[in-house]
Amino acid sequence: MAKLFFRYSAMNAGKSTSLLQIAYNYEEQGQRVQLFTARIDDRSGVGSIASRLGLHRPADIFEDRTDFEALLRTQAGLACVLIDEAQFLTPAQVEQLHRIAHLRNIPVICFGLRSDFQGKPFPGAAYLLTLADDMEEIKTICACGRKATMNVRIDDQGQRVREGEQVLIGGNSRYQQTCARCFYENGATPSA
């Protein structure tokens, strides 16, 4: 029986690298996969999944109005669906992906962040944490050496940003991973 998987972490843990490795493994066995990434993430070009290690490949894009059930309805022989930047999924899209896994028997593996730079959940991640049949934390470390579970946004001068829009694409130039202790000791005050 197929499942909806959620592989999550803070920044810089290798989520995209893991996704690309899974795609390679399926394809090496002659199986067909469908890759998606968020239109909003244009760091390596729209419709491209790229790893900080230098791996990259094209992918289909999703945005708020993407209907995964309609899009994948005509796809025969699909072995797996892989989603990068899954925190940008809408709650309805997470529900669609859950149905695809269970009603079409196609594994769906989503990779993304749980929370933003203020410690608030992304809606897509919150739904994945609720509906995913299997969850795995991909680990990375804070500058202090502890396990990083949070993300902070930094400005052009390297100073921490505490307010603003939830989404500002920028990768390593705009975000850093941190442990919860460093996140709070450095003045974050997330509200419920």
C-alpha angles and dihedrals in degrees: 000000000000122000142200107245128196118198108185139173146144119277120300099024098121101258094147091044090054092048092051091048091052091050090050092049093052093046093047086062092051094256125136122236133184118218125200134183133178117272088220091065105079099152092119096022130291111293096020130115111206134179125212085237089068100260115132142158139168121270138180114259131234130200134173094286097047111124106205094187092055093041095051097036092093096041107109122190095018111160100187144357117219122195123193122195089022092168085079093061116110119238089251091054091052088053089050092051090049090053092047091054094048104033100035096032093232117139112235116199117191125192123194154108124291098209143018131239091282094052093255121136122252108234093235091051092048090055092045090052087053102042106028113113091206128027131187131181113221105211131226134161138249121232087257091059099252124119110281116228101155137060130221128196120224131195130227090278093052094254122139117258115213103177137043144074116341092238127051112152114222114114116202092356092060107023140045132187120240141173119252092253094056090042091058099034089057092060107268114155109183115186128214 
